């Protein structure tokens, strides 16, 4: 059974329906965010980054990051979206950020670098944030959980 190594709670400012988890060291990456961003895909992996399509235009989303020593069980709850991807990180630190609003206050710290990780991304609150952001900016209506574990 997998054990959780660490958990982080972050807030990220979403702009134009998009956010990204990206290696802090972008020097090796062929396409830093937002290059080649695809607005029609919930989770879109690139070398060194994961692009995420939010359901709300402009708002602050809550983001939980869990790092595990092996494949975890999916957390309980009613999830609107879910997907998995592989992510290679050279620096061991990921920045969570919107299109132009800058990164979240804290980086995501991974315990091994360089390393390739499997990532499960889950999201809830999508319908509510889509409706709310038509009227005003929302805060923590859309909620993400990203589970990381070492790729085999």
N, C-alpha and C positions, 0 to 999 in steps of 0.2 A: 504494500500500500504506500502511495506517495505521501511525502511530508512537505508541508509548506515551509519554505526557507525564510521568506519575508513578505510583507504586505505594505503597500503604500496607498494613501488616499490623496488624490490630486484634483484640482479644478483646472479646466482648460477653456479658454475663450474661443468659441467656434465662430467662424466667419464664412459666408458663402457656402454653407453646408459642409465644410471640410475641416478635418483635423488630421494630424499625422504623428506617428511615433517614428523618430528618425535617429540614427546613430549620431552622437554628438560630434564625431569626426566625420565630416562630409567630404574630406579630401579624396577619398578612394571611390566615392560613389559616382556612377555615370549620370545619374539624374537626381539631384537634390530636390526636395519638395519646393514648389508645387509642379515642377516639370513633369509632363505626361500624366497629370492627375485626370482620372476618369470619373466624372460626376455620376455615372450610372451604376457604380459598384460599391457595395457596403464595405468590403475589405479588399484592398488591392495591394499585393506585395510587390516590392521592388528591391533590388540590392540595397540593404542598409536602411530600409524604411517600409512602413506600413501606412498606406493612405486609408482613411476612414471617412465614409459618407454619412454625415449626420442627417437627421430628419428636419432639423431647424436651421434657419438661415443665420441668425445672429443671436447667440446666447452663451451662457456658461454651462458646461456639462461637468458632471461628476465622473471621475475616472478612478477605478480601483485597479491596482496592479498587484498580482500575486506571482511569486516566483516559487516553483516547486522543484523537488529533486527528481521527479518522474511524472508521468502522465496523471493529472488529477481527475477526479470526478467532476462533472459539470455541476456548478452550484445550483441549489434549488431555486425555484422562482419561475415566473412567467416571463420568458425572454421573447422580445419582438424579432430580434435578429441574432444570428450566430454564424460564425465561420471560423475556419482555422487556416493558418499559413505558416510558412517557415521564414525566419528572419536571421540574417547574419549580422552580428554587431562586432566591430573591431575594437571600439573604445571601452565597452562594458557599461556605457552610459547612453541612455536614450532621452531625447528631448520630445516632449509632448507639446504640440503647438498648432495654432490655427494658420490660416493663409498668410496674414501679415501682422497679426497682433503679438507676435513674439511667443516664447516658450512659457509653459507653466512655471510656477515659482521654483519647483524642485525637479531635478532630473530623476529618471528611473535608473536605479543602480542594479546592474546584473552581477552576480557573483563570479562569473568567469568571462575572460576576454583574451583574445578574440574567441568567439563561440557562435554556433548556430543554435537557434532556439525554435521550438514549436510554440505557436501562440494560438490560443483559443480566445476569440473576442465575442462577447455577448453584450446585448444592449436592450434596455427597456425604457419606456417613456416616449417612444417615437411619435405616436399619434398625438399625445398631449403637447409635446414640444413643437410639432408642426403647426398645431392650432394656435398655441400661445405666441409663437414668434411672428404670426401674422398681425398681432395686435401690439406687441412690445417685446423687449428682450426678456428672456426667461432665465431662471437660475436653478440649476441642479434638477431640472425636470427630466432631462435625458441622462441616463446613467449607464456607464460602461463598466464591464469587468474584463480585464485582460489577464489570462493565465499563461505563464511562461514555464517551460520545462526544457531540459537539454534535448536536442535532437539526437536520435539514435545513430 
